[in-house]
Structures are given as structure tokens and as C-alpha cells.
Amino acid sequence: MTATDAILRIGDLPSMPAALAELLASLRQDDIEVHTLAGKIALDQALAAKVLRLANSSFYGLQRKVTNIQQAIGVLGIQCVRTLVTACAVTASFPARPGVDFDFNAFWRHSLATAACARALAPYFQQQPDMAFTTGLLHDIGTLALLTLYPAEYGRVEAYRHDHDSVTSVAQQAVFGFDHAVIGSALAARWKFPQQIQDALAAHHLDGAAGSIAAGGKLALVTHLADAVAHALDLSGQEDDQTPPLSEQAWQAAGLSDSAWLDVFARTEQMFHETSYILEN
């Protein structure tokens, strides 16, 4: 099996729920009116409840309660709403599969923690926060693609990870000969995410190579650092979680002060707890 074989099977994967895909498409329209967007969100009761909860969360610190979707969009902004819709759409595309030896809850918790950290890091690298959040959320999505396409083989990945006390990408390389990064990038292309996100997903491990940061741009650098921080903060709740190798080149390229890192850690944990509560309820 090669990465090309897996990419050719991307079409066998589930599509995004149609209603959420349509909503995401409308959010890409620069001229969409707030009341039109509010009407589309209101059609999905679960999503509407999440939008209201986010607008009323302590993360935004409002003095008065937001009571309708149009007000919530005014508070959050369309970019933030797009981030929330993206999170709902991605998680809905890969529901937990009973009987599969895979910790879906830990996977999504880590993905959300990486997204929160990427958003916190974005201003230090002149990156758009919501795009950084989306990339962080998607950074490991290729793992779910491999699990869905090759469930029997993926059992060997989990066994290798446990037996060799290795990180997931190393176990995937051992079993498949490639890891989730290239598959995640291909899936992002299928879902019509921007090329910048596709490139960052493909390159986010960096692998210490001199050309890796250039290949994925600063967004790959942000995602690489956010992935390591999310593992280090142990937000997934997975007992045998490990922090993947951190590229020395990436650390030096970041050049953040101790106080900046402490700010990133605090913002990551705050947003993670806020957003995970909203998405899980």
C-alpha cells in the first residue's frame, strides 16, 4: 500500500453533512448578510444552541445575555462562526465507531486543544486566528481517514504504538509506510478548504527538514508548535499520550519569550475548556 493508493480512496470517505456543508459554503461569501446567515444557522437547532452558548461564554465576557442568533453573530463575528461551523461539520463527519479499538474522545480533545493553541499562537506569527484554529482542528484528520479506510490495518497501528511506546505518526509509518499528514491534506482538498490549509496539514510535522517550514508556510509552523504544546499540556485525557518530537528549527523560528509562552498556555487552556464544553453539549 502507498500513500497514493490511500489518496485515491478518499472518495470512499463520508462527506460532510449536507446542511453543514451548505452553511460553510455560504460563510465563504464575502457579502453574506447577517440576517441571512442567522436564518441558515437557526435551521439547525443543535448548531444554533452552540452559537448562543459561545457568544454567552466567559471567553467573551459580555455584561448582558445574548438571546438570538443575529446578536450572537454580531458578538462573535462571521469568521468565528465559520470556525464553530467547521468544528461541528468535521466532528459530525467521523462519529465514534462502536467496537473499534480507538479513543475517539481523546482524539477530538487533542484536536480541539491543538486548535485552541494554534489560535493563541497565530498573532505572534501574523496568521489569521480562525484559519489557524481550523488547521489545528484538522491536523490529525488523516488518522480518522486511515482508520475508516483500513480498519483492520489500523488495529496494527494501535498495537505498534502500545508495544513500542511510540507516537502515532511513527506507528503509522511502520504499518503503512506513510502517516496521516498527506492523507489529511488530501481530505482537506476534497472538502474544499483553502490551499494554505492543505499545505500546512501536509507539512505540519516539519520532520526537522530545512525545507519543511517553507513548504507549509508559517501556518505549518504554528500547527507544529500547537500540536506539541497541546500534547505537553495533556489535555486529551489519554493515559499513554506522548509529546511528539519538536523541531529545534521551529522552536528557534518562533523566538517567543517566556512570558509570551505563558500567555499562550493560559489562552489555550481557557479556550479549550470553553469550546470543548460548547461542542460536547
C-alpha positions in Angstrom: 0.0 0.0 0.0 1.2 3.5 -0.8 0.0 7.0 0.1 -1.2 7.3 -3.5 -3.4 4.2 -3.0 -4.9 5.8 0.1 -5.5 9.2 -1.6 -7.3 7.5 -4.5 -9.7 6.1 -1.9 -10.5 9.5 -0.4 -13.8 9.4 -2.3 -14.9 6.4 -0.3 -14.9 8.5 2.9 -18.1 10.1 4.3 -19.0 13.5 3.0 -19.7 16.4 5.4 -23.4 16.6 6.4 -25.1 18.4 3.6 -26.7 21.1 5.7 -23.4 22.0 7.4 -21.5 21.9 4.0 -24.0 24.3 2.5 -23.7 26.6 5.6 -19.9 26.5 5.3 -20.1 27.4 1.6 -22.4 30.4 2.4 -19.9 31.5 5.0 -17.2 31.9 2.3 -19.4 34.6 0.6 -17.9 37.9 1.5 -21.2 39.7 1.0 -23.5 37.5 3.0 -25.9 39.4 5.2 -26.1 38.7 8.9 -29.8 38.1 9.0 -29.5 35.6 6.1 -26.7 33.8 7.9 -28.7 33.8 11.1 -31.6 32.2 9.3 -29.5 29.4 8.0 -28.0 28.7 11.4 -31.4 28.7 13.0 -32.4 25.8 10.8 -30.0 23.6 12.8 -31.2 23.7 16.4 -28.1 22.0 17.8 -25.7 24.4 16.0 -27.9 27.4 17.0 -27.6 26.4 20.6 -23.8 26.1 20.3 -23.5 29.6 18.7 -25.6 31.1 21.5 -23.5 29.3 24.2 -20.3 30.5 22.7 -21.5 34.1 22.5 -22.5 34.0 26.1 -19.4 32.2 27.3 -17.0 33.9 29.7 -14.4 33.9 26.9 -16.2 37.0 25.5 -17.1 38.5 29.0 -20.3 40.3 27.9 -22.3 42.2 30.5 -25.6 41.2 29.0 -27.1 37.9 27.8 -27.2 37.3 24.0 -30.7 35.9 23.2 -30.8 35.4 19.5 -28.6 34.2 16.6 -28.3 37.6 14.9 -26.9 39.2 18.1 -24.6 36.2 18.6 -23.1 36.7 15.1 -22.6 40.4 15.9 -20.7 39.4 19.1 -18.6 36.6 17.5 -18.1 37.8 14.0 -18.6 35.8 10.9 -15.0 34.3 11.0 -15.6 32.9 14.5 -19.0 31.5 13.4 -17.3 29.8 10.5 -14.8 28.3 12.9 -17.6 26.9 15.0 -19.5 25.5 12.0 -16.3 23.9 10.7 -15.7 22.2 14.0 -19.3 20.9 14.1 -19.0 19.7 10.4 -15.7 17.9 10.9 -16.7 16.1 14.1 -20.0 15.1 12.6 -18.2 13.6 9.6 -16.4 11.0 11.7 -18.6 9.8 14.5 -17.3 7.3 17.0 -17.4 3.7 15.8 -18.5 1.1 18.4 -16.2 -1.9 18.6 -13.2 -0.1 17.2 -10.1 0.0 19.4 -9.6 3.7 19.1 -10.1 6.5 21.6 -12.3 9.0 19.6 -12.9 11.2 22.7 -9.1 11.6 23.3 -8.6 12.2 19.6 -11.1 15.1 19.4 -9.9 16.6 22.7 -6.4 16.7 21.4 -7.5 18.2 18.1 -9.5 20.9 19.9 -6.6 21.6 22.2 -4.3 22.0 19.2 -6.8 24.3 17.5 -7.1 26.4 20.6 -3.3 26.7 20.9 -2.9 27.5 17.2 -5.4 30.3 17.6 -3.4 31.6 20.6 -0.1 31.4 18.6 -1.5 32.9 15.4 -1.0 36.6 16.3 2.7 36.0 17.1 3.2 34.8 13.5 0.9 37.2 11.7 -1.5 34.4 10.9 -5.3 34.7 10.7 -6.6 33.2 14.1 -9.6 31.4 12.7 -7.6 29.8 9.9 -5.0 28.7 12.5 -7.8 27.2 14.6 -9.3 25.3 11.6 -5.8 23.9 10.7 -5.2 22.9 14.2 -8.6 21.1 14.4 -7.8 19.3 11.1 -4.1 18.5 11.7 -4.7 14.8 12.6 -7.9 14.2 10.5 -5.9 11.9 8.2 -5.7 9.5 11.1 -9.5 9.1 11.1 -9.4 8.7 7.3 -6.9 5.8 7.6 -9.0 4.3 10.4 -12.1 4.4 8.3 -10.5 3.2 5.1 -8.3 0.5 6.6 -9.9 -0.6 10.0 -8.1 -3.9 10.1 -4.7 -2.5 9.3 -5.2 0.4 11.7 -5.5 -2.1 14.5 -1.9 -2.9 13.9 -1.0 0.8 14.2 -2.6 0.9 17.7 -0.8 -2.3 18.6 2.6 -1.0 17.4 2.1 2.3 19.3 1.4 0.4 22.5 4.2 -2.2 22.0 6.9 0.3 21.0 5.7 3.2 23.2 5.8 5.4 20.1 3.9 8.4 18.9 1.0 7.8 16.4 2.9 9.1 13.3 5.8 6.7 13.9 3.4 3.7 14.3 1.5 4.7 11.1 4.8 4.9 9.2 5.8 1.5 10.4 2.5 -0.1 9.3 1.5 1.9 6.2 4.8 3.4 5.1 3.3 6.9 5.4 1.4 8.8 8.0 -1.7 10.9 8.4 -0.3 14.2 7.2 -0.5 13.5 3.5 -4.0 11.9 3.8 -5.3 14.8 5.9 -4.1 17.2 3.2 -5.9 15.3 0.5 -9.1 15.1 2.6 -9.0 18.9 3.2 -8.7 19.3 -0.6 -11.8 17.1 -1.1 -13.7 19.3 1.4 -12.5 22.4 -0.4 -10.5 24.0 2.4 -8.0 26.7 1.2 -4.7 25.6 -0.3 -2.9 27.2 2.6 -4.6 24.8 5.0 -3.9 21.9 2.7 -0.2 22.7 2.6 0.1 23.2 6.3 -1.6 19.9 7.0 0.9 18.1 4.7 3.9 19.7 6.3 2.9 20.2 10.0 5.3 17.5 11.3 8.2 19.5 9.8 10.5 16.5 10.5 13.4 18.8 11.1 14.0 19.3 7.4 15.2 22.7 6.3 12.5 23.0 3.6 9.6 21.8 5.7 8.7 25.2 7.1 8.9 26.8 3.6 6.7 24.1 2.2 3.9 24.6 4.6 4.5 28.3 5.5 4.1 29.9 8.8 0.7 28.1 9.2 2.6 24.7 9.3 5.0 26.1 11.9 2.1 27.3 14.1 0.4 23.9 13.8 3.6 22.0 14.6 4.1 24.1 17.7 0.5 23.9 18.7 0.4 20.1 18.4 3.4 19.8 20.7 2.0 22.2 23.3 -1.4 20.5 23.3 0.3 17.2 24.0 2.5 18.7 26.6 -0.5 20.3 28.4 -2.0 16.8 28.5 -5.5 18.0 27.5 -6.5 14.8 25.6 -7.0 12.9 28.8 -5.3 9.9 27.2 -3.2 8.0 29.8 -0.4 7.0 27.4 -0.3 10.3 25.5 3.2 11.4 24.3 4.5 14.7 23.1 5.8 14.3 19.6 9.3 15.4 18.6 9.5 19.2 18.5 11.6 20.6 15.6 14.5 22.7 17.0 14.3 24.8 13.9 10.6 25.5 14.7 11.4 26.5 18.3 14.1 28.8 17.2 11.9 30.3 14.4 9.2 31.0 17.0 11.5 33.0 19.2 8.8 33.6 21.8 9.7 34.9 25.3 8.9 33.0 28.5 6.0 35.5 29.2 4.6 35.0 25.7 4.6 31.2 26.1 2.9 31.5 29.5 0.2 33.7 27.8 -0.2 31.1 25.0 -0.6 28.3 27.6 -3.2 30.2 29.6 -5.2 31.2 26.5 -5.0 27.6 25.1 -6.4 26.1 28.3 -9.2 28.7 28.6 -10.4 28.4 25.1 -10.0 24.6 25.1 -12.3 24.3 28.2 -14.8 26.8 26.9 -15.0 25.3 23.4 -15.0 21.7 24.4 -17.9 22.3 26.7 -19.8 24.1 23.9 -19.2 21.4 21.3 -19.9 18.5 23.7 -23.3 19.9 24.8 
